[in-house]
Amino acid sequence: MPSCASCGNSRVLASSLTSREAETANPPPYGLLANFDSEGRIVTMECQGSTLDEAQAAFEDPPAYFNTCAVCGSDNIKWQN
Ligand SMILES: [Zn+2]
């Protein structure tokens, strides 16, 4: 399961690698958010500009995509089984 090395958050991670909404006054900082359960599985994902292809790829390989803590903004995410 993932966890943030800075704040310990393991429930909400974001991806800075996907597309994100643009052309708005206040775009979200990340294109994709995911909520994880206590075993590290993705429960829900929230697209904020990412494409469906990106969301699907992220769902299939979360460590490759979810690289940012949505709580504190750190990119120091630890993945462990
Ligand atoms: Zn954090």
PDB file of the backbone (N, CA, C, O) and the ligand in Angstrom, with CONECT records:
HET     ZN  A 101       1
ATOM      1  N   MET A   1       0.838  -1.189   0.000  1.00  0.00           N
ATOM      2  CA  MET A   1       0.000   0.000   0.000  1.00  0.00           C
ATOM      3  C   MET A   1       0.875   1.242   0.000  1.00  0.00           C
ATOM      4  O   MET A   1       2.012   1.204   0.468  1.00  0.00           O
ATOM      5  N   PRO A   2       0.365   2.308  -0.507  1.00  0.00           N
ATOM      6  CA  PRO A   2       1.151   3.548  -0.566  1.00  0.00           C
ATOM      7  C   PRO A   2       1.073   4.313   0.759  1.00  0.00           C
ATOM      8  O   PRO A   2       0.096   4.207   1.500  1.00  0.00           O
ATOM      9  N   SER A   3       2.110   5.071   1.031  1.00  0.00           N
ATOM     10  CA  SER A   3       2.027   6.026   2.126  1.00  0.00           C
ATOM     11  C   SER A   3       2.989   7.177   1.853  1.00  0.00           C
ATOM     12  O   SER A   3       4.027   7.021   1.210  1.00  0.00           O
ATOM     13  N   CYS A   4       2.600   8.326   2.366  1.00  0.00           N
ATOM     14  CA  CYS A   4       3.427   9.509   2.198  1.00  0.00           C
ATOM     15  C   CYS A   4       4.512   9.512   3.261  1.00  0.00           C
ATOM     16  O   CYS A   4       4.223   9.379   4.450  1.00  0.00           O
ATOM     17  N   ALA A   5       5.761   9.663   2.835  1.00  0.00           N
ATOM     18  CA  ALA A   5       6.873   9.658   3.778  1.00  0.00           C
ATOM     19  C   ALA A   5       6.899  10.922   4.626  1.00  0.00           C
ATOM     20  O   ALA A   5       7.573  10.963   5.655  1.00  0.00           O
ATOM     21  N   SER A   6       6.185  11.934   4.213  1.00  0.00           N
ATOM     22  CA  SER A   6       6.202  13.194   4.945  1.00  0.00           C
ATOM     23  C   SER A   6       5.111  13.270   6.006  1.00  0.00           C
ATOM     24  O   SER A   6       5.377  13.666   7.141  1.00  0.00           O
ATOM     25  N   CYS A   7       3.883  12.894   5.644  1.00  0.00           N
ATOM     26  CA  CYS A   7       2.779  13.078   6.591  1.00  0.00           C
ATOM     27  C   CYS A   7       2.072  11.779   6.949  1.00  0.00           C
ATOM     28  O   CYS A   7       1.216  11.770   7.833  1.00  0.00           O
ATOM     29  N   GLY A   8       2.416  10.677   6.276  1.00  0.00           N
ATOM     30  CA  GLY A   8       1.815   9.402   6.625  1.00  0.00           C
ATOM     31  C   GLY A   8       0.489   9.117   5.953  1.00  0.00           C
ATOM     32  O   GLY A   8      -0.086   8.046   6.144  1.00  0.00           O
ATOM     33  N   ASN A   9      -0.001  10.056   5.172  1.00  0.00           N
ATOM     34  CA  ASN A   9      -1.250   9.830   4.455  1.00  0.00           C
ATOM     35  C   ASN A   9      -1.138   8.616   3.545  1.00  0.00           C
ATOM     36  O   ASN A   9      -0.185   8.493   2.777  1.00  0.00           O
ATOM     37  N   SER A  10      -2.115   7.721   3.635  1.00  0.00           N
ATOM     38  CA  SER A  10      -2.111   6.569   2.738  1.00  0.00           C
ATOM     39  C   SER A  10      -3.446   6.413   2.037  1.00  0.00           C
ATOM     40  O   SER A  10      -3.714   5.387   1.412  1.00  0.00           O
ATOM     41  N   ARG A  11      -4.266   7.417   2.141  1.00  0.00           N
ATOM     42  CA  ARG A  11      -5.624   7.278   1.629  1.00  0.00           C
ATOM     43  C   ARG A  11      -5.899   8.056   0.353  1.00  0.00           C
ATOM     44  O   ARG A  11      -6.708   7.628  -0.471  1.00  0.00           O
ATOM     45  N   VAL A  12      -5.251   9.170   0.183  1.00  0.00           N
ATOM     46  CA  VAL A  12      -5.556   9.998  -0.985  1.00  0.00           C
ATOM     47  C   VAL A  12      -4.257  10.413  -1.662  1.00  0.00           C
ATOM     48  O   VAL A  12      -3.452  11.161  -1.106  1.00  0.00           O
ATOM     49  N   LEU A  13      -4.078   9.909  -2.872  1.00  0.00           N
ATOM     50  CA  LEU A  13      -2.896  10.273  -3.633  1.00  0.00           C
ATOM     51  C   LEU A  13      -3.317  10.912  -4.946  1.00  0.00           C
ATOM     52  O   LEU A  13      -4.418  10.688  -5.448  1.00  0.00           O
ATOM     53  N   ALA A  14      -2.419  11.705  -5.480  1.00  0.00           N
ATOM     54  CA  ALA A  14      -2.688  12.401  -6.727  1.00  0.00           C
ATOM     55  C   ALA A  14      -1.601  12.067  -7.738  1.00  0.00           C
ATOM     56  O   ALA A  14      -0.501  11.643  -7.384  1.00  0.00           O
ATOM     57  N   SER A  15      -1.934  12.264  -8.983  1.00  0.00           N
ATOM     58  CA  SER A  15      -0.956  12.085 -10.049  1.00  0.00           C
ATOM     59  C   SER A  15      -0.684  13.411 -10.720  1.00  0.00           C
ATOM     60  O   SER A  15      -1.604  14.109 -11.147  1.00  0.00           O
ATOM     61  N   SER A  16       0.583  13.749 -10.809  1.00  0.00           N
ATOM     62  CA  SER A  16       0.958  14.955 -11.540  1.00  0.00           C
ATOM     63  C   SER A  16       1.355  14.613 -12.967  1.00  0.00           C
ATOM     64  O   SER A  16       1.783  15.482 -13.727  1.00  0.00           O
ATOM     65  N   LEU A  17       1.212  13.339 -13.327  1.00  0.00           N
ATOM     66  CA  LEU A  17       1.700  12.882 -14.624  1.00  0.00           C
ATOM     67  C   LEU A  17       0.638  12.944 -15.710  1.00  0.00           C
ATOM     68  O   LEU A  17       0.964  12.952 -16.897  1.00  0.00           O
ATOM     69  N   THR A  18      -0.618  12.987 -15.317  1.00  0.00           N
ATOM     70  CA  THR A  18      -1.689  12.961 -16.306  1.00  0.00           C
ATOM     71  C   THR A  18      -2.030  14.373 -16.762  1.00  0.00           C
ATOM     72  O   THR A  18      -1.533  15.360 -16.218  1.00  0.00           O
ATOM     73  N   SER A  19      -2.873  14.443 -17.752  1.00  0.00           N
ATOM     74  CA  SER A  19      -3.396  15.728 -18.185  1.00  0.00           C
ATOM     75  C   SER A  19      -4.191  16.347 -17.046  1.00  0.00           C
ATOM     76  O   SER A  19      -4.670  15.648 -16.153  1.00  0.00           O
ATOM     77  N   ARG A  20      -4.323  17.645 -17.088  1.00  0.00           N
ATOM     78  CA  ARG A  20      -5.164  18.289 -16.088  1.00  0.00           C
ATOM     79  C   ARG A  20      -5.979  19.383 -16.768  1.00  0.00           C
ATOM     80  O   ARG A  20      -5.696  19.790 -17.895  1.00  0.00           O
ATOM     81  N   GLU A  21      -6.968  19.831 -16.068  1.00  0.00           N
ATOM     82  CA  GLU A  21      -7.802  20.872 -16.644  1.00  0.00           C
ATOM     83  C   GLU A  21      -6.978  22.134 -16.830  1.00  0.00           C
ATOM     84  O   GLU A  21      -6.147  22.493 -15.996  1.00  0.00           O
ATOM     85  N   ALA A  22      -7.231  22.782 -17.931  1.00  0.00           N
ATOM     86  CA  ALA A  22      -6.516  24.017 -18.223  1.00  0.00           C
ATOM     87  C   ALA A  22      -7.527  25.065 -18.644  1.00  0.00           C
ATOM     88  O   ALA A  22      -8.727  24.801 -18.710  1.00  0.00           O
ATOM     89  N   GLU A  23      -7.040  26.229 -18.920  1.00  0.00           N
ATOM     90  CA  GLU A  23      -7.892  27.297 -19.438  1.00  0.00           C
ATOM     91  C   GLU A  23      -8.940  27.735 -18.434  1.00  0.00           C
ATOM     92  O   GLU A  23      -9.920  28.378 -18.811  1.00  0.00           O
ATOM     93  N   THR A  24      -8.759  27.405 -17.172  1.00  0.00           N
ATOM     94  CA  THR A  24      -9.675  27.909 -16.157  1.00  0.00           C
ATOM     95  C   THR A  24      -8.900  28.845 -15.245  1.00  0.00           C
ATOM     96  O   THR A  24      -7.670  28.831 -15.212  1.00  0.00           O
ATOM     97  N   ALA A  25      -9.637  29.651 -14.511  1.00  0.00           N
ATOM     98  CA  ALA A  25      -8.993  30.639 -13.655  1.00  0.00           C
ATOM     99  C   ALA A  25      -8.223  29.974 -12.524  1.00  0.00           C
ATOM    100  O   ALA A  25      -7.207  30.492 -12.059  1.00  0.00           O
ATOM    101  N   ASN A  26      -8.713  28.833 -12.092  1.00  0.00           N
ATOM    102  CA  ASN A  26      -8.122  28.193 -10.923  1.00  0.00           C
ATOM    103  C   ASN A  26      -8.059  26.683 -11.146  1.00  0.00           C
ATOM    104  O   ASN A  26      -8.811  25.933 -10.523  1.00  0.00           O
ATOM    105  N   PRO A  27      -7.167  26.232 -12.030  1.00  0.00           N
ATOM    106  CA  PRO A  27      -7.131  24.812 -12.361  1.00  0.00           C
ATOM    107  C   PRO A  27      -6.680  23.982 -11.170  1.00  0.00           C
ATOM    108  O   PRO A  27      -5.899  24.456 -10.345  1.00  0.00           O
ATOM    109  N   PRO A  28      -7.161  22.753 -11.072  1.00  0.00           N
ATOM    110  CA  PRO A  28      -6.709  21.881  -9.987  1.00  0.00           C
ATOM    111  C   PRO A  28      -5.240  21.553 -10.179  1.00  0.00           C
ATOM    112  O   PRO A  28      -4.758  21.515 -11.311  1.00  0.00           O
ATOM    113  N   PRO A  29      -4.527  21.319  -9.100  1.00  0.00           N
ATOM    114  CA  PRO A  29      -3.086  21.069  -9.199  1.00  0.00           C
ATOM    115  C   PRO A  29      -2.767  19.708  -9.792  1.00  0.00           C
ATOM    116  O   PRO A  29      -1.659  19.492 -10.283  1.00  0.00           O
ATOM    117  N   TYR A  30      -3.717  18.792  -9.756  1.00  0.00           N
ATOM    118  CA  TYR A  30      -3.451  17.444 -10.247  1.00  0.00           C
ATOM    119  C   TYR A  30      -4.556  17.016 -11.194  1.00  0.00           C
ATOM    120  O   TYR A  30      -5.701  17.452 -11.071  1.00  0.00           O
ATOM    121  N   GLY A  31      -4.200  16.155 -12.144  1.00  0.00           N
ATOM    122  CA  GLY A  31      -5.188  15.692 -13.108  1.00  0.00           C
ATOM    123  C   GLY A  31      -6.006  14.524 -12.621  1.00  0.00           C
ATOM    124  O   GLY A  31      -7.079  14.236 -13.150  1.00  0.00           O
ATOM    125  N   LEU A  32      -5.487  13.842 -11.598  1.00  0.00           N
ATOM    126  CA  LEU A  32      -6.154  12.615 -11.175  1.00  0.00           C
ATOM    127  C   LEU A  32      -5.914  12.402  -9.683  1.00  0.00           C
ATOM    128  O   LEU A  32      -4.790  12.518  -9.194  1.00  0.00           O
ATOM    129  N   LEU A  33      -6.993  12.090  -8.974  1.00  0.00           N
ATOM    130  CA  LEU A  33      -6.900  11.760  -7.559  1.00  0.00           C
ATOM    131  C   LEU A  33      -7.425  10.347  -7.355  1.00  0.00           C
ATOM    132  O   LEU A  33      -8.330   9.910  -8.066  1.00  0.00           O
ATOM    133  N   ALA A  34      -6.866   9.635  -6.393  1.00  0.00           N
ATOM    134  CA  ALA A  34      -7.380   8.305  -6.072  1.00  0.00           C
ATOM    135  C   ALA A  34      -7.504   8.155  -4.572  1.00  0.00           C
ATOM    136  O   ALA A  34      -6.640   8.594  -3.812  1.00  0.00           O
ATOM    137  N   ASN A  35      -8.596   7.526  -4.157  1.00  0.00           N
ATOM    138  CA  ASN A  35      -8.794   7.167  -2.757  1.00  0.00           C
ATOM    139  C   ASN A  35      -8.493   5.680  -2.599  1.00  0.00           C
ATOM    140  O   ASN A  35      -8.987   4.849  -3.362  1.00  0.00           O
ATOM    141  N   PHE A  36      -7.678   5.359  -1.602  1.00  0.00           N
ATOM    142  CA  PHE A  36      -7.252   3.979  -1.371  1.00  0.00           C
ATOM    143  C   PHE A  36      -7.891   3.447  -0.097  1.00  0.00           C
ATOM    144  O   PHE A  36      -8.150   4.199   0.843  1.00  0.00           O
ATOM    145  N   ASP A  37      -8.145   2.130  -0.075  1.00  0.00           N
ATOM    146  CA  ASP A  37      -8.625   1.522   1.158  1.00  0.00           C
ATOM    147  C   ASP A  37      -7.429   1.133   2.032  1.00  0.00           C
ATOM    148  O   ASP A  37      -6.280   1.398   1.679  1.00  0.00           O
ATOM    149  N   SER A  38      -7.712   0.502   3.175  1.00  0.00           N
ATOM    150  CA  SER A  38      -6.650   0.218   4.140  1.00  0.00           C
ATOM    151  C   SER A  38      -5.680  -0.833   3.635  1.00  0.00           C
ATOM    152  O   SER A  38      -4.632  -1.051   4.244  1.00  0.00           O
ATOM    153  N   GLU A  39      -6.012  -1.486   2.533  1.00  0.00           N
ATOM    154  CA  GLU A  39      -5.100  -2.474   1.966  1.00  0.00           C
ATOM    155  C   GLU A  39      -4.415  -1.973   0.709  1.00  0.00           C
ATOM    156  O   GLU A  39      -3.738  -2.728   0.010  1.00  0.00           O
ATOM    157  N   GLY A  40      -4.596  -0.701   0.433  1.00  0.00           N
ATOM    158  CA  GLY A  40      -3.879  -0.103  -0.676  1.00  0.00           C
ATOM    159  C   GLY A  40      -4.553  -0.254  -2.016  1.00  0.00           C
ATOM    160  O   GLY A  40      -3.945   0.004  -3.054  1.00  0.00           O
ATOM    161  N   ARG A  41      -5.804  -0.670  -2.005  1.00  0.00           N
ATOM    162  CA  ARG A  41      -6.524  -0.781  -3.275  1.00  0.00           C
ATOM    163  C   ARG A  41      -7.254   0.520  -3.574  1.00  0.00           C
ATOM    164  O   ARG A  41      -7.727   1.214  -2.675  1.00  0.00           O
ATOM    165  N   ILE A  42      -7.329   0.824  -4.842  1.00  0.00           N
ATOM    166  CA  ILE A  42      -8.052   2.028  -5.239  1.00  0.00           C
ATOM    167  C   ILE A  42      -9.549   1.805  -5.057  1.00  0.00           C
ATOM    168  O   ILE A  42     -10.113   0.839  -5.570  1.00  0.00           O
ATOM    169  N   VAL A  43     -10.175   2.701  -4.330  1.00  0.00           N
ATOM    170  CA  VAL A  43     -11.617   2.618  -4.104  1.00  0.00           C
ATOM    171  C   VAL A  43     -12.346   3.504  -5.107  1.00  0.00           C
ATOM    172  O   VAL A  43     -13.272   3.066  -5.789  1.00  0.00           O
ATOM    173  N   THR A  44     -11.920   4.732  -5.182  1.00  0.00           N
ATOM    174  CA  THR A  44     -12.518   5.650  -6.141  1.00  0.00           C
ATOM    175  C   THR A  44     -11.421   6.500  -6.764  1.00  0.00           C
ATOM    176  O   THR A  44     -10.363   6.715  -6.172  1.00  0.00           O
ATOM    177  N   MET A  45     -11.691   6.966  -7.943  1.00  0.00           N
ATOM    178  CA  MET A  45     -10.782   7.898  -8.596  1.00  0.00           C
ATOM    179  C   MET A  45     -11.573   9.112  -9.049  1.00  0.00           C
ATOM    180  O   MET A  45     -12.751   9.020  -9.395  1.00  0.00           O
ATOM    181  N   GLU A  46     -10.913  10.224  -9.037  1.00  0.00           N
ATOM    182  CA  GLU A  46     -11.553  11.484  -9.406  1.00  0.00           C
ATOM    183  C   GLU A  46     -10.733  12.133 -10.511  1.00  0.00           C
ATOM    184  O   GLU A  46      -9.621  12.610 -10.284  1.00  0.00           O
ATOM    185  N   CYS A  47     -11.297  12.142 -11.702  1.00  0.00           N
ATOM    186  CA  CYS A  47     -10.604  12.755 -12.830  1.00  0.00           C
ATOM    187  C   CYS A  47     -10.791  14.268 -12.778  1.00  0.00           C
ATOM    188  O   CYS A  47     -11.912  14.767 -12.678  1.00  0.00           O
ATOM    189  N   GLN A  48      -9.694  14.974 -12.847  1.00  0.00           N
ATOM    190  CA  GLN A  48      -9.755  16.435 -12.870  1.00  0.00           C
ATOM    191  C   GLN A  48      -9.031  16.935 -14.110  1.00  0.00           C
ATOM    192  O   GLN A  48      -8.238  17.875 -14.058  1.00  0.00           O
ATOM    193  N   GLY A  49      -9.324  16.288 -15.209  1.00  0.00           N
ATOM    194  CA  GLY A  49      -8.705  16.686 -16.458  1.00  0.00           C
ATOM    195  C   GLY A  49      -7.960  15.559 -17.144  1.00  0.00           C
ATOM    196  O   GLY A  49      -7.662  15.640 -18.336  1.00  0.00           O
ATOM    197  N   SER A  50      -7.654  14.498 -16.390  1.00  0.00           N
ATOM    198  CA  SER A  50      -6.997  13.363 -17.020  1.00  0.00           C
ATOM    199  C   SER A  50      -7.968  12.694 -17.991  1.00  0.00           C
ATOM    200  O   SER A  50      -9.186  12.793 -17.839  1.00  0.00           O
ATOM    201  N   THR A  51      -7.421  12.029 -18.967  1.00  0.00           N
ATOM    202  CA  THR A  51      -8.263  11.316 -19.920  1.00  0.00           C
ATOM    203  C   THR A  51      -8.669   9.963 -19.336  1.00  0.00           C
ATOM    204  O   THR A  51      -8.087   9.490 -18.360  1.00  0.00           O
ATOM    205  N   LEU A  52      -9.669   9.358 -19.950  1.00  0.00           N
ATOM    206  CA  LEU A  52     -10.086   8.038 -19.480  1.00  0.00           C
ATOM    207  C   LEU A  52      -8.978   7.008 -19.694  1.00  0.00           C
ATOM    208  O   LEU A  52      -8.819   6.088 -18.892  1.00  0.00           O
ATOM    209  N   ASP A  53      -8.227   7.160 -20.758  1.00  0.00           N
ATOM    210  CA  ASP A  53      -7.102   6.247 -20.982  1.00  0.00           C
ATOM    211  C   ASP A  53      -6.076   6.375 -19.869  1.00  0.00           C
ATOM    212  O   ASP A  53      -5.537   5.376 -19.392  1.00  0.00           O
ATOM    213  N   GLU A  54      -5.809   7.600 -19.460  1.00  0.00           N
ATOM    214  CA  GLU A  54      -4.859   7.816 -18.369  1.00  0.00           C
ATOM    215  C   GLU A  54      -5.386   7.237 -17.066  1.00  0.00           C
ATOM    216  O   GLU A  54      -4.644   6.622 -16.299  1.00  0.00           O
ATOM    217  N   ALA A  55      -6.668   7.440 -16.826  1.00  0.00           N
ATOM    218  CA  ALA A  55      -7.263   6.922 -15.599  1.00  0.00           C
ATOM    219  C   ALA A  55      -7.198   5.398 -15.572  1.00  0.00           C
ATOM    220  O   ALA A  55      -6.911   4.796 -14.537  1.00  0.00           O
ATOM    221  N   GLN A  56      -7.467   4.786 -16.713  1.00  0.00           N
ATOM    222  CA  GLN A  56      -7.413   3.321 -16.790  1.00  0.00           C
ATOM    223  C   GLN A  56      -5.996   2.830 -16.544  1.00  0.00           C
ATOM    224  O   GLN A  56      -5.792   1.869 -15.803  1.00  0.00           O
ATOM    225  N   ALA A  57      -5.021   3.475 -17.155  1.00  0.00           N
ATOM    226  CA  ALA A  57      -3.628   3.076 -16.985  1.00  0.00           C
ATOM    227  C   ALA A  57      -3.194   3.247 -15.531  1.00  0.00           C
ATOM    228  O   ALA A  57      -2.465   2.413 -14.995  1.00  0.00           O
ATOM    229  N   ALA A  58      -3.635   4.312 -14.907  1.00  0.00           N
ATOM    230  CA  ALA A  58      -3.281   4.559 -13.518  1.00  0.00           C
ATOM    231  C   ALA A  58      -3.912   3.531 -12.591  1.00  0.00           C
ATOM    232  O   ALA A  58      -3.312   3.108 -11.603  1.00  0.00           O
ATOM    233  N   PHE A  59      -5.143   3.138 -12.931  1.00  0.00           N
ATOM    234  CA  PHE A  59      -5.823   2.130 -12.119  1.00  0.00           C
ATOM    235  C   PHE A  59      -5.085   0.801 -12.185  1.00  0.00           C
ATOM    236  O   PHE A  59      -5.012   0.074 -11.194  1.00  0.00           O
ATOM    237  N   GLU A  60      -4.542   0.489 -13.350  1.00  0.00           N
ATOM    238  CA  GLU A  60      -3.868  -0.791 -13.537  1.00  0.00           C
ATOM    239  C   GLU A  60      -2.450  -0.795 -12.962  1.00  0.00           C
ATOM    240  O   GLU A  60      -1.921  -1.855 -12.626  1.00  0.00           O
ATOM    241  N   ASP A  61      -1.847   0.360 -12.850  1.00  0.00           N
ATOM    242  CA  ASP A  61      -0.470   0.435 -12.356  1.00  0.00           C
ATOM    243  C   ASP A  61      -0.304   1.683 -11.485  1.00  0.00           C
ATOM    244  O   ASP A  61       0.383   2.630 -11.869  1.00  0.00           O
ATOM    245  N   PRO A  62      -0.939   1.675 -10.309  1.00  0.00           N
ATOM    246  CA  PRO A  62      -0.939   2.886  -9.473  1.00  0.00           C
ATOM    247  C   PRO A  62       0.443   3.425  -9.135  1.00  0.00           C
ATOM    248  O   PRO A  62       0.640   4.639  -9.189  1.00  0.00           O
ATOM    249  N   PRO A  63       1.431   2.561  -8.780  1.00  0.00           N
ATOM    250  CA  PRO A  63       2.725   3.137  -8.397  1.00  0.00           C
ATOM    251  C   PRO A  63       3.385   3.959  -9.509  1.00  0.00           C
ATOM    252  O   PRO A  63       4.208   4.835  -9.242  1.00  0.00           O
ATOM    253  N   ALA A  64       3.013   3.664 -10.750  1.00  0.00           N
ATOM    254  CA  ALA A  64       3.623   4.385 -11.860  1.00  0.00           C
ATOM    255  C   ALA A  64       3.003   5.767 -12.047  1.00  0.00           C
ATOM    256  O   ALA A  64       3.571   6.626 -12.722  1.00  0.00           O
ATOM    257  N   TYR A  65       1.846   5.970 -11.450  1.00  0.00           N
ATOM    258  CA  TYR A  65       1.122   7.217 -11.715  1.00  0.00           C
ATOM    259  C   TYR A  65       0.916   8.087 -10.483  1.00  0.00           C
ATOM    260  O   TYR A  65       1.100   9.303 -10.534  1.00  0.00           O
ATOM    261  N   PHE A  66       0.531   7.455  -9.373  1.00  0.00           N
ATOM    262  CA  PHE A  66       0.189   8.267  -8.197  1.00  0.00           C
ATOM    263  C   PHE A  66       1.462   8.592  -7.432  1.00  0.00           C
ATOM    264  O   PHE A  66       1.947   7.797  -6.626  1.00  0.00           O
ATOM    265  N   ASN A  67       1.981   9.755  -7.699  1.00  0.00           N
ATOM    266  CA  ASN A  67       3.323  10.125  -7.250  1.00  0.00           C
ATOM    267  C   ASN A  67       3.316  11.297  -6.286  1.00  0.00           C
ATOM    268  O   ASN A  67       4.373  11.804  -5.912  1.00  0.00           O
ATOM    269  N   THR A  68       2.120  11.734  -5.880  1.00  0.00           N
ATOM    270  CA  THR A  68       2.041  12.938  -5.067  1.00  0.00           C
ATOM    271  C   THR A  68       1.026  12.753  -3.947  1.00  0.00           C
ATOM    272  O   THR A  68      -0.064  12.221  -4.160  1.00  0.00           O
ATOM    273  N   CYS A  69       1.396  13.196  -2.757  1.00  0.00           N
ATOM    274  CA  CYS A  69       0.471  13.181  -1.625  1.00  0.00           C
ATOM    275  C   CYS A  69      -0.540  14.318  -1.798  1.00  0.00           C
ATOM    276  O   CYS A  69      -0.164  15.480  -1.955  1.00  0.00           O
ATOM    277  N   ALA A  70      -1.821  13.966  -1.766  1.00  0.00           N
ATOM    278  CA  ALA A  70      -2.847  14.985  -1.943  1.00  0.00           C
ATOM    279  C   ALA A  70      -3.085  15.788  -0.667  1.00  0.00           C
ATOM    280  O   ALA A  70      -3.772  16.809  -0.695  1.00  0.00           O
ATOM    281  N   VAL A  71      -2.525  15.335   0.442  1.00  0.00           N
ATOM    282  CA  VAL A  71      -2.713  16.039   1.711  1.00  0.00           C
ATOM    283  C   VAL A  71      -1.664  17.139   1.891  1.00  0.00           C
ATOM    284  O   VAL A  71      -2.003  18.289   2.168  1.00  0.00           O
ATOM    285  N   CYS A  72      -0.392  16.777   1.733  1.00  0.00           N
ATOM    286  CA  CYS A  72       0.664  17.754   2.013  1.00  0.00           C
ATOM    287  C   CYS A  72       1.434  18.168   0.761  1.00  0.00           C
ATOM    288  O   CYS A  72       2.234  19.102   0.808  1.00  0.00           O
ATOM    289  N   GLY A  73       1.199  17.479  -0.361  1.00  0.00           N
ATOM    290  CA  GLY A  73       1.855  17.879  -1.603  1.00  0.00           C
ATOM    291  C   GLY A  73       3.219  17.261  -1.823  1.00  0.00           C
ATOM    292  O   GLY A  73       3.863  17.530  -2.837  1.00  0.00           O
ATOM    293  N   SER A  74       3.672  16.435  -0.890  1.00  0.00           N
ATOM    294  CA  SER A  74       4.974  15.795  -1.049  1.00  0.00           C
ATOM    295  C   SER A  74       4.954  14.811  -2.213  1.00  0.00           C
ATOM    296  O   SER A  74       3.930  14.192  -2.503  1.00  0.00           O
ATOM    297  N   ASP A  75       6.096  14.678  -2.873  1.00  0.00           N
ATOM    298  CA  ASP A  75       6.190  13.642  -3.908  1.00  0.00           C
ATOM    299  C   ASP A  75       7.002  12.452  -3.409  1.00  0.00           C
ATOM    300  O   ASP A  75       7.459  11.630  -4.203  1.00  0.00           O
ATOM    301  N   ASN A  76       7.176  12.363  -2.112  1.00  0.00           N
ATOM    302  CA  ASN A  76       7.929  11.263  -1.514  1.00  0.00           C
ATOM    303  C   ASN A  76       6.960  10.186  -1.048  1.00  0.00           C
ATOM    304  O   ASN A  76       6.645  10.079   0.137  1.00  0.00           O
ATOM    305  N   ILE A  77       6.492   9.384  -2.014  1.00  0.00           N
ATOM    306  CA  ILE A  77       5.496   8.350  -1.730  1.00  0.00           C
ATOM    307  C   ILE A  77       6.188   7.000  -1.688  1.00  0.00           C
ATOM    308  O   ILE A  77       6.939   6.641  -2.595  1.00  0.00           O
ATOM    309  N   LYS A  78       5.925   6.258  -0.621  1.00  0.00           N
ATOM    310  CA  LYS A  78       6.487   4.922  -0.484  1.00  0.00           C
ATOM    311  C   LYS A  78       5.420   3.892  -0.836  1.00  0.00           C
ATOM    312  O   LYS A  78       4.284   3.968  -0.368  1.00  0.00           O
ATOM    313  N   TRP A  79       5.800   2.937  -1.661  1.00  0.00           N
ATOM    314  CA  TRP A  79       4.887   1.844  -2.011  1.00  0.00           C
ATOM    315  C   TRP A  79       5.433   0.560  -1.430  1.00  0.00           C
ATOM    316  O   TRP A  79       6.606   0.233  -1.608  1.00  0.00           O
ATOM    317  N   GLN A  80       4.591  -0.155  -0.745  1.00  0.00           N
ATOM    318  CA  GLN A  80       4.999  -1.440  -0.200  1.00  0.00           C
ATOM    319  C   GLN A  80       3.816  -2.404  -0.228  1.00  0.00           C
ATOM    320  O   GLN A  80       2.659  -1.994  -0.136  1.00  0.00           O
ATOM    321  N   ASN A  81       4.120  -3.659  -0.353  1.00  0.00           N
ATOM    322  CA  ASN A  81       3.052  -4.649  -0.433  1.00  0.00           C
ATOM    323  C   ASN A  81       2.610  -5.066   0.962  1.00  0.00           C
ATOM    324  O   ASN A  81       1.714  -5.898   1.102  1.00  0.00           O
TER     325      ASN A  81
HETATM  326 ZN    ZN A 101       1.790  13.848   2.718  1.00  0.00          ZN2+
END
